[in-house]
Amino acid sequence: MERFAVPSLIGRHVYLRAVTPQDFGFLHATETSGELGPRWRFRGATPSPEQWSHSTWGNVLAQFLVATTKDNSPVGMVAVHQANFQDGHAQLSAARFKPSDKTPSMMLGLAIFLQYVFGCWDLRKLYMEVPEYNYSQFSSGVGNFFEIEGRLRDHLYSGGRFWDQLTLAIYRDVWVDRGGAIVELETAG
């Protein structure tokens, strides 16, 4: 009999934990803060708590905080939403709470999350919509872990200018072939 493989949410440096109502105040404040607010979901808007809650949980399949094992501090959030099981794709969102933080913690958490998503659901690819001003956080993965599938030129206005919006795709087979090794290193006992 084959053993059921449960995707791990715990690594040596980071772990994923479910978002709870106790996190709502912190998350609402963080997502509308000066550093992250203009760069992520609400792009500088300050939604009411009700609007924030609806937007945070609407069409979500799975969502976790990425926290460090060293001191349990949250470094970011990952989510998969708008799943289309008929066609085998979904949207992926990831935010580093402090965009200026250059440690690998968030990328390790994202790797664990991708392993979880591809281990739990038969999705063939995940899409990320990335404003051009955030692209540098992901650019090292182009050709290795994801591809640029689309570009909407001058689609977004922020910081006094127009920016392109990129659609990045992470394919299951590429992730299994290349990304699984990262997770194995991070989750090895």
C-alpha positions in Angstrom: 0.0 0.0 0.0 1.3 3.4 -1.0 1.9 5.9 1.8 -0.1 9.1 1.7 2.3 12.1 1.3 1.3 15.2 3.3 3.0 18.3 2.0 5.1 19.9 4.9 4.4 23.4 6.0 7.5 23.5 8.2 11.0 24.3 7.1 14.3 24.8 8.9 14.1 28.6 8.5 10.4 29.4 7.9 7.0 27.8 8.3 3.5 28.5 7.1 0.7 29.0 9.4 -3.0 29.6 8.8 -4.3 33.2 9.0 -6.6 33.6 12.1 -8.9 36.4 13.2 -6.2 37.4 15.7 -4.0 38.4 12.7 -6.6 40.6 11.0 -5.6 43.9 12.7 -1.9 43.3 12.0 -2.6 42.3 8.4 -4.9 45.2 7.7 -2.4 47.7 9.1 0.5 46.0 7.2 -1.3 45.9 3.9 -2.2 49.5 4.1 1.2 50.7 5.4 3.4 53.1 3.7 6.0 50.5 2.7 3.8 47.7 1.4 0.4 49.4 0.8 1.2 51.0 -2.6 3.0 47.9 -3.8 0.4 45.2 -3.2 -3.2 44.3 -3.3 -4.9 47.6 -2.6 -2.2 49.8 -4.3 -2.4 52.6 -1.8 -6.2 52.4 -1.1 -7.3 52.1 2.5 -10.3 49.7 2.5 -12.7 49.4 5.5 -12.2 46.4 7.7 -15.3 44.8 6.0 -13.9 45.5 2.5 -10.5 44.2 3.6 -11.9 41.0 5.0 -14.0 40.3 1.9 -11.0 40.9 -0.4 -8.7 38.9 1.8 -10.9 35.8 1.8 -12.8 36.1 -1.5 -12.3 33.1 -3.8 -9.3 31.9 -1.7 -8.4 28.2 -1.9 -5.5 28.4 0.6 -3.7 31.2 2.4 -0.9 31.3 4.9 1.4 33.6 6.8 5.1 32.9 6.2 6.9 33.1 9.6 10.5 32.6 10.7 11.3 29.5 12.9 13.8 31.6 14.8 11.3 34.0 16.5 7.9 33.3 14.9 7.8 36.7 13.3 5.6 36.9 10.1 7.6 38.0 7.1 4.9 37.6 4.4 1.7 36.1 3.1 1.0 33.6 0.3 -2.3 32.7 -1.2 -3.8 30.8 -4.1 -7.2 32.0 -5.3 -9.6 32.0 -8.3 -8.9 28.3 -8.9 -10.2 27.0 -12.2 -10.2 23.2 -11.8 -11.7 22.6 -15.2 -8.8 24.2 -17.0 -6.2 23.5 -14.3 -5.0 26.9 -13.2 -5.2 29.4 -10.4 -3.9 32.8 -9.3 -1.0 33.0 -6.9 -0.3 36.0 -4.6 2.7 36.6 -2.5 3.7 39.6 -0.4 6.8 40.3 1.6 5.7 42.5 4.5 8.9 44.5 4.3 9.8 44.9 0.6 13.2 46.2 1.6 14.0 42.9 3.4 16.4 41.0 1.2 16.7 37.8 3.3 15.6 34.6 1.5 12.8 33.9 4.1 9.9 34.9 1.9 11.2 32.9 -1.1 11.7 29.8 1.1 8.1 30.3 2.4 6.8 30.7 -1.2 8.7 27.5 -2.2 7.0 25.5 0.7 3.7 27.0 -0.4 4.1 26.0 -4.0 4.9 22.5 -3.0 1.8 22.4 -0.8 -0.5 23.7 -3.6 0.9 21.4 -6.3 0.7 18.5 -3.7 -2.9 19.2 -2.8 -4.6 20.1 -6.0 -4.3 19.0 -9.6 -3.4 22.4 -11.0 -1.1 22.6 -14.0 0.0 26.2 -13.6 -0.3 29.2 -11.3 -0.4 32.8 -12.5 1.0 35.8 -10.8 0.1 39.3 -11.8 3.1 41.4 -11.0 3.4 45.2 -11.4 6.7 46.0 -13.2 7.9 48.0 -10.1 7.7 44.7 -8.1 9.3 42.5 -10.8 12.9 42.7 -9.5 11.8 40.6 -6.5 11.0 37.7 -8.9 13.3 38.4 -11.9 16.0 35.9 -10.9 13.4 33.1 -11.3 12.6 33.8 -15.0 13.4 30.8 -17.1 14.2 28.7 -14.0 10.9 28.6 -12.1 8.5 30.7 -14.1 7.9 32.3 -17.5 6.5 35.7 -18.5 3.3 34.8 -20.3 2.0 38.3 -20.8 2.6 42.0 -20.5 0.1 44.8 -20.4 2.0 47.9 -21.4 1.6 51.1 -19.3 -1.3 49.4 -17.5 -0.8 50.7 -14.0 -0.2 54.2 -12.6 1.8 54.5 -9.5 4.6 56.8 -8.2 3.9 59.4 -10.8 4.2 57.2 -13.9 2.7 54.3 -15.8 4.1 50.8 -15.4 3.6 47.5 -17.3 1.8 44.7 -15.6 3.4 41.2 -16.1 1.7 37.9 -16.0 4.1 35.2 -14.7 3.3 31.5 -14.9 4.6 28.7 -12.7 4.1 25.3 -14.4 3.6 22.2 -12.3 6.1 20.1 -14.2 8.8 22.8 -14.0 8.2 23.3 -10.3 8.4 19.5 -9.6 11.6 19.3 -11.7 13.4 22.3 -10.3 11.6 23.7 -7.2 11.2 20.5 -5.3 14.9 20.4 -4.5 14.7 23.8 -2.8 11.9 22.5 -0.6 13.7 19.3 0.2 16.7 21.3 1.4 14.6 23.6 3.5 12.4 20.8 5.0 15.2 18.2 5.5 15.4 17.3 9.2 
